[in-house]
Amino acid sequence: MAEETFKALLVSRDADKKQSVAFTELTDADLMEGDVTVAVEATTINYKDGLAITGKSPVVRHFPLIPGIDFAGTVTASTNPEWKAGDKVILNGWGVGEVHHGAYAQKARVKGEWLVPLPDGMSARDAMAIGTAGYTAMLCVMALERHGITPERGSIVVTGAAGGVGSVAISVLSKLGYHVIAVTGREAEHGYLRDLGAAEILPRDELSTPGRPLGKERWAGGVDAVGSHTLANVLAMTSYGGAVAACGLAQGMDLPASVAPFILRGVSLLGVDSVMAPRALRLEAWKRIARDLDHAKLAALSTTMPFDALINAAHDIVEGKVRGRLVVEM
């Protein structure tokens, strides 16, 4: 009897290291090692996934590989004592979609310790409307809170505001009572950003070019998914004792800044990593998402698309054409 197949997106590389990507049919034998098998019900596309599929950055480090760093679904088989068939789970990061077969398939086999439970009242689609981008945004908010950046301290600036991290950060921060300043280069998105809770909107050009080592104090904190000159300028304009949570590199991996904000204003740069974040932090972040993210806004910041639209969407997200979050229904 022929083994049952499932649909998957596979990234391959030829002898000349030229990358290609195509939809294919795989079997369970093609999956990698793991003690939990999951029927993937929904996934999403993050900026990092866009880089993986387009090959614009060396995200995929094992070939051939199923990309996709996020999924939500139902456990179908498990030898891990923590999980049983029927459990609803979420996966974010852990090198999945980079060195281990990822989310862009109807099945995934992973290590049980990489999974977290789907919060009560949340569907697989809801979880992927949040995804790594939204979970990273929550980690940024939590980092600012741990540093004592309360709404009373002043405004919070959010760069890359119309993207996935930015959209969720604005929604959460505004619900928590912060005055949010959104930074975007897309004028058409101003209404969308105000609906999410942005109180002010700044044009991207104000922050994206080389600036002074120290500028006027404009905000108490920031969430930055952009890097490069943008992050340098955000730091230069952060008020005394403020903090900026940095989690992305949409403009670049460089940081052309000076030590002035750190030594003259006591500003802190808080690095936020979602891929290898410890499980306790993940569980707290997802609990906070369930509580602090407005579910009406979640619908507004997400768009659903079919599995076969993934490759085109990858190009769109890398080119900065995507608003909010993309949910892929399997």
N, C-alpha and C positions, 0 to 999 in steps of 0.2 A: 504493500500500500504506500502510495506517495506521501511524503511528509507534508503537513499543512504549511502553507506559506503565508507571509504577511508583507504588507507594503512598507517600504522604507526609502529614505533619501540617503544616498551614499556619496561621500566625497572620496575621490581617488586621486592618485598621482602617477604619472608615467615615468619612464626611465630618465627623462630630461627634467623631472620635478615640475612638470606642468600639471596644474590641478584641474580636475573636471568634477562635475556634480550631476547626478542623474537619479531618477526614481527607479527602484528595482524591487524584486520580490526576494525575500530571505526566509530562512527557516530557523527554528529554535537552535539548531546546531551552529548557526552563524553568530549567535549572541556570545558575549564575553562572560567571564566568571562572575558569580554573585550568588547570594543565598536567598534572594527574593526576585520573583518574576512578576511584572506588573503589566496589565492591559492598559496602555496609554489612552486616555480619553480626551485629553486636551493638552496642548503645548502652546508655546508663544514664540515670538521672535524678538530678541534683544539686539542691541547694537553689536554685541560680541558675536552673536549668531550670524549677523549680516557679514561681519568680517570673515567668519569661518567659511561661509558658503561662497562668497565672492573671491576669497583668497587674498583680500587686500591686506591682511595681517596674518602672521603664522599662528593662528589660534589652534588649528588642528595639528596635532603633533604625532599622530599614529595613523597610518593609511593601510587599507581603506577604512573609513570611519563613518558612523552615523552621527551627524552633528546634532546640536540642540541641547542647551544647558538646563532646561526646565521641563518638568512634566507633572501632570496630576492624573491619577488613575486608580484602579482597583487591583489589589494583590490577587494573583491567580494561583501562585504556588510559593511556599516559603519553608526553608529549614532553619530560619532565624526565629528564636523563641519569642521575639518581640512582635512578630507579625504573623497573621494567618490569612488564608484565602477570604476575600470579602472586605478586608480592611481598605479604607480610603486613604490614600497617601499623596504627599507632595515631595518632589526632589528639586533642589536648587544647587547647582555647582558640583563640588567635589571632583572636578576634572572630567565629569560626564560631558560628552560632546567635544572634548579636547583630546583626551587619551583613552577614554572608555566610551563604548557605544552609547549614544545619547537618545534624545527625545523624539527625533523625527522618524519614528517607526511606530507601528501599532503595538509593538511589544518592547519591553526593556527588562534586562536582568542586571541587578545592581546589588551592592552590599546593603544589608538592612540598616546599618548605622547611618547611612546617608539619607534615610527617609525621615520625614516628620508626618504626624497625623494631619489630615485635612481638618481644619477647625469646624466645629459644629455649625450647621446652618450655611456653610459655604459649599458651593458646587465646584466641580473640577474646572468649569469655565471661569468662575469667579477667581479661583486660585491663580489661573493663568492670565487673567486680566491684571493681576498683581505681579506675579512672576518674580524673577530675579531682580528686575528693575524696581518693582514696588517694595520687595523685601529689602533691597539695598537702601532705598529711600528711607524706610523705617529704621534701619541700622544707623543711618546718618542722623535722623531725628533723635534717636536714643543716645548717640554719642554727644550731641549738643546738650541734651538734658543732663547727662552725667557731668558735663563740664559747667553746669549751672547756668546755661543760657535759657532763661525763662522769658515768657512774653513781655514781662516788665522791663527786661534789659534793653529792649529795642527791636528793630526790624530784623528779619532774616532775608537774605538775598538767595535766590535759587537760579542758577545758570542752566542753560539747555532746557529752559522751562517747558517747552512744548513736547519734549521727549518723554520716554517712559519714566525715568527716575524723577525728572522735574515735575511731571504731572502729578504723580502720587505724592511727592514731597509737598507740593503746594496744597493739595487737598487735605493731607494730614495736619500740616502746620497751621493752616487756617482754622481747621476744626478745633485745634488745641488752643486757639486764641492768639496766635502770632500775627503780626503785621507782615505780610509777605510781599517782597519785591521780586517780580519775575523778570528774567532777562531772556529775550528771544530776538532772533533776526527775522522772524516771520510775522509781518504786520497782520496778516490774515487771521492769525491765531489769538489776537488780543481778546476777542469776545470769549473764546474758549477758556483762556487763562483766568479771566475775571469770573467766569462761571465756576471755575474750580476753587476760587477763593483768593486770587491775587489782588492785593490792594493797590499796587502800583506796577507799571510795566516799563522797563528800560530797554532801549535798542541795544542789540548785541555789540554794535560798533563802539559803544561807549567803553567797553571793557576788553575788546578782542585785539587791540593793537598795543604796542609797547607804551607803558605808562611810567609815572614817577615812582621812586622807591616808596614814598609815603604820600598818601592823598588825604583829602578831607574825610573825617570819620562819618560814615554813612549808614552802617549797620552793625548790629551786635554779633551777628553770626551769618554763616552761609552754608549752603549745600551745593557743591560743585561737581558736575559730571563732565567738565570740559577740559580742565587742565590748561597748560601753556600760559599765554599772556592773560587770558581771562582769570585764571586762578591767581596769578601774580597781582592783578589789579584788585580782585576781591579782597585779598589779604591786605593790600596797601590802604584800603578804605574801611577796614574793620576797626571798630572802636576799641578803646582801652579794655584789655582783659577779655576780649571777644574770642570766638573760635570759629573755624571753618572746617566742615567735614568734606573731605575730598574722596571721590569714588570713581572717577572716570577720566577719559582722555580723548573726547570727541574732537578737540582742537589740536591736541598733541600731547606727547608724553613728557615734553620738556617743562621746566618751571623757571622761566627767566625772571626771578624775583631777587630781592635783597634781604638781608637779615633785619632791616629797619623795623618792620612791623613786630617782629619777635622781641627785639631788644629795647625798642623805644615805647612800645604799647602793650607788651606782654600778650600779644596775640598767639593763639595756639592753632596749629594745623593738625587736624585729627584724621588720620588715615583710616578708611573704611574698606574692608575686604569682605565680600560675600561668599567667595568660593570655598574657603577653608574655615569659615567662622565656626566656632565650637557649637555643639548641638544645643547647649543650654541657651545660648544667645539666639539661635534660630527659633527655638520654641517660644522664647519671650517675644521675638519680633513678630511671629505669626499670631500670637495671642493679642498683641497690640494692634496688629492690622485688623483683626476681626472686630476689635473694639473701637479703634480710632479712625478708621477709614469709612467715609460716608458712602454707603452702598449705592445711593442714587447717583453720586458723582462717579462711581466706578463704572457704571453703564455709559456715562458720557465720555469717559477717557479711554474706552476700549472699543475696538472694531473686530468683528469676527470674520474669518476667512477660511476657505477650504484648504486641505493639505496640499493640493496640487498648485496652489498659488505661492508656495513658500519661496521658490527661487526668485521670482520677480520682487517679492516683498523684501528679500535680503538686499537686493540692489537699491530699492527705495530707501531703506532705513540707513544704509551707509551714505547715501546721497542727501540725507537730511530731509526727506520728503514725507516722513511718517509722523503723524500726530498721535501722542499718547501711546496706548498699548495695542498690540495686535494679538488676537487669540486665534489659535489654529485648532479647529475641531477635527478630530480623527474620524 
